[in-house]
């Protein structure tokens, strides 16, 4: 339930275990690809924002929320995520909640957009990876909610702006990347069905969510990789969004890799027990974790909002790597799920409120060029 409050409020304001470095030494006689999904977590519990009774209370709540996000030490968290990526060296990464926090002067009555970058999660992650000798290219970004509300900060009253993004990263060809693509192979989009929330102080807001996909070629085969972040507040909206994917970008004859924070419990239990997971499986998508490690729970959600808890509080598996077509699952592992994966600097916090999932996959069909 904590996770649901976090998501709803936030949107209103605005392996078989994979061996380390497995993707660095591929067997050229086999078409293997390592993929990863990771929700980076905006960084705050915004329940007080959603429940703010009036504008002064909203301003106070927004300032407190931004301070709480800063207190999670976002740069250190992205360093910790980079450390996890180094362990598996994925060829492709699907990111959710790849946030962009910005600030700006509060100048009523003509308010202007906040443009001063406080935290760009994608840039922070890329810089941390480059410092570790791993270069990735950002080849798809979907900007979803983009909301701005004034709040009190250490510099006084400022505009605070949050942009929610999904993104796809791929290992740079200059450092051994093996995948090929071209601009026409990249697609992004938003769902037609989205949740609408009502806040006493803000009013009615529709919260856009979206997806991003790329058709990659690896040696003789082409496959589709897609990432999405499905709704958590409304199960009915979530199901509708999954149906849109199945009738849209997931409707392909290509071998398919779908990674997501699907917000649907894989075992049908817990606060995120929705029909979506079963619907995806029923549409022919295989669960990589279930195939590789069926006896392990593989929990990916969720740590406390402040990320200070120890031990882990993960209790649901809602972050998924799913496959369809001529793809074998050779291994899967969680990343960022062990106490030792927390940030090095004090206070030690989890890299995200979600664990990530990495999977090593093998394309078993050759010469596949369908769409």
N, C-alpha and C positions, 0 to 999 in steps of 0.2 A: 504493500500500500504506500510505503514511503516513496517508491519509485514513481507511482502514478501521480502523487502530489507534486513531486519534483517536476515531472514533465509538464503537467497541466499548467502549473504556475509559471514555469519558465516560458512557455509558449505565449502566455497571456502578455507578458511584457515584451513583448516584442512580437597412442597412436599405436595400437602401434604408435610409438612416440617418434616424431620427426627427429633425426639426428641433427646436431648443430652443423650449420653450413651446408646442409644437404643440397640446396639449390646451387651452390658454388661448384659442384663437381657432378653435373648431370651425365648420365650414361647416354652417349650420342646415338646408341642404337635404339633408345626408347624416347618417346615424346613425353617427358615429364614436366610438370609445371607446379610450382608451390604458390599457393594463394593464402591470403590472410584477410580477416575482417576485424575491425576494431571501432567501437564507439568510444570517442575521445572524451566525452562528458563535458558539458559546459562549465560545471564547477560549483553549482549552488542549489540549495533547496529554496524554491521561491514560493512556498506556501503562503507566507505573509503578504506577498505581492497580490496573489490571486484573491485573498480575503480582505485586502485593504478597503475600508468602508468609504473613504473619501480621498480627494486628491492630496492633501497634506500627508495622510497616512501612506499613500502610495509612494510619494517622493521619499519618505523615510525608509520604506520597505525596499525600494529599488536601490538606494544607497547601501543599505545593509546587505543586500544580496550581492551587489558588485564587490563589496568588501569581503564577503564570504568566499566568492569565487577566487579573489586574489589570495586569500588565506590558504587555498589548496596548493599554492606555489605552482602555478601553471607551467612556467618554463621547466622546472624540475620534473614535473609530471611528463612533459613531452620528451625530456631526456630519458626518463625511465621507459617510455614506450619505444624509443629508439633502441634502447638496450635489448628489449624483447624482440624487436625486428632483426637485430644483429644475430640473435640465436637461431632464427629460422631462415633468414635471407629470402623472403618471398619474392617471386617474380612480379606479382600484382597484389596490391592492397586496396581493399574497399574501406573507406572511412565514413563514419556517421558522426554527427555532432562535431564536425570540424569547424569549430566556432571562430568567429571574428568579433571580438569586443572592441568597440571604439568609443571615444569620448569627444566632447566638444563644448564650447561655451554656451551657457544658457542665456539667451537674449530675447526675452519676450518683448512685444507680442509676436515679432517675426522670427520664429524659431528656424534655425538652419540645421542641416544635416551634420551629425557628428562624424568627423573624418580622421581624427587623430587615433592611430592604431595603438591600442593598449596591449592586446594579445591576438596574434594571428596564428591559430593552432597549426595550420598547414606550413607556414614559413618556419615556425619554431621547430616542427618535426623535421622538415627538410634540412635545416641547419644542423640539428643534432645528428641526423644520419650522415650528412657530409663530413662532420667532424669525426665520425667513426669509419670513414672510408667507403660509405655506401651512398651512391647518388641515385635519386629517383626523379622522374619527370611527372608533373601533374598533367594528366591528359584529359581529365573531365572533372568539372565542378558544377554542381547544381545548387544554386542559392535558393533557399526556402524562405522561412520567416525572416523578415528584416524589420525589427521594431526598435523604437527609440522613446525613452521616457526620462525625464529629469530625475536626478537623485543627488543626495549629499555625498561628497567625496572629501578626501583630505585637502583638496584644492577648492573646496566650497561647492556650491550648487552647480552641477554640470549636466549636460545631456549624456545619457548612457545608452549606447546602441549595441544590440546583439544581432548578428546575422548567422543563421543556421545554415550549414552547408554539408552536402555529401560530396565525396571526391574519390577519384580513382588515381592511384599512383602506380607507376611501372618502373622497374629497374632500368636505368639509363643505358642505352646502347653503347655509350662510351666506356662503360665499366662492366661489360659482359652481359648486358641484357640480351635475351634470346628471342624476344617477341617483336613482331612487326605489325604495324597498323598505319593507316593514313587518316587524315581528317574526316573523310566521309564515313569512316568506321566508328566514329564517336557520336553518341546520341545522349541527350539529356531531356528530362521532361518532368512535369508535375501532375499529380493526380487530379482527376476531375472531382472526386469526392474527398472532402476534408472535414475535420471536426470544427465546430463552432462553439466557442466558450463565452460565458458571460461573467464579467467581473463587476462588482459594485462601483469601483472607481474608474475603470477603463471602458466598460460597456461591452458590446458584442464584437468578438474577433473571430475570423476564420483563419485557421492555422494551415498554411500550405506545407505539403510534404512532396518529395519527389524521388527521382531515381536517376542513375547514370549507367550507361553501358558502352562497351567497346568490343568490336570484333577483332580479335587478335589472330595472327598467323604464326604457328610454330612449326618450322620445317615444312611438312607437307599437309598440315591440317589447319583449318580455321575453326575457332570456337568463339562463343560469346561469353563475356564476363559482365555481370550486372550487379550493382549494389543499390540497396534501398533501405530506408528507415520507415517502417510502418507505424501507424498511429497506435498510441497506448491508452488514450483516454476512453475511446469508444470501440468496443469489439465490432460493432456493425460497420463502422467506418473502416476499421482495419481490414475486415473481410472484403469490403468493396474495393479497397486499394489493391489487395492481393488479386482480386478478380481482374482489375485493370491491367496488372502486370501479366497475368496469364493470357489475356486476350491481346496484349500489346507486345512489349519487348521480350517477354518470355516465350512468345509464340514464334518459334524458329525451328528449322530443321537442323541447325548447327548444333554440335555438342555444346552444352550449356553449363556454366558455373554461375550460381546465384549466391551472393553473400549478403547478409542482412543482419540488422537488429530488427527482427520480425515482431518482437513484443508478443510472441505467442509461445507458450510453454510446450516444449517438445514432448513432455510426458503427460500433458493435459491436466496438470495440477498446479496450484499456487495462484497468486493474484493475476497472472497473465495467462490463465487457461482460457483460450479462445479457439474457435474452429479453424483458424488460419493454417496452423501447422498441418493438420490432417488434410486440409484442402490442397495444400501444395504437394504433399506426398501422394494424394489421390490423383494429382495431375501428372504424376510420373517423375517427380523430382526425388532423388535419393538423398538421404541425410548422411553426409560424409562422416560425422562423428559416430552415428549409430552403426555405420558399416565398419569403421576402423576400431572403435572402442566401445562396443555395445554394453560392456559390463561396468563402465565408468560413468558416473553421473554427468560430468562435463559442465557443471554449473558455471554460468557466465554473468549472472545478475543477482543481486546488486550490493555493492558496498554502501556504507553510510554516506550521507550527503557530504559530510566534511572529510571523508576518506581517512579518518584517523583511527578507525576501528582496527583492532588486532585481537584475535585472529580474523580470518576472512568470514564475511557474512553472505557469500554467494549461495543462492538456494534455488535458482531456476536456470534452465538452459533455453535462452531465447535468441542468442546470437548464433547464426547458422551458416554453414557452408553446404550448399545443396548442388547436386549435379544431375544431369540428364543426358542421355545419348551415350556415345562410345567413350566413356570415361571410367577408369578404374580408380578406386581410392586406395592408395598405398600407405597412408598414415595420417594421423591428426593429433594435435596437441593444443592445450590451452596456453595462453601467454598472459602474463600479468596477473596470475591467480595465486601465487605463493607469497607468503610474507617477505621472503627475500627479494621479491620483485618490486618492493616499494622504493620510493625515492631514497637516495643516499643521504641527502641533507635533512637535518631536523627542522621541523617535526616530520617524521617519516610518514608519507601518505601513499595510498595506492595510485598507480598510474592513471586509473579511471575507475568509475563505479562499475564498469563492465570489464570482465576478462575478454581478451581477444581469442580468436580461433584461427589456427593455421592448419592447412591440409596439403599433403603432397598427392598430386593427381597424375594419372597417365592417360594420354589420349591414345586410344587403341585403334581408332580408325584412321586411315591414311588417305590423303587427297580429298578430304571433305571440304567442299566449297559452297555448300548450300546456304540459304538465308532463312 
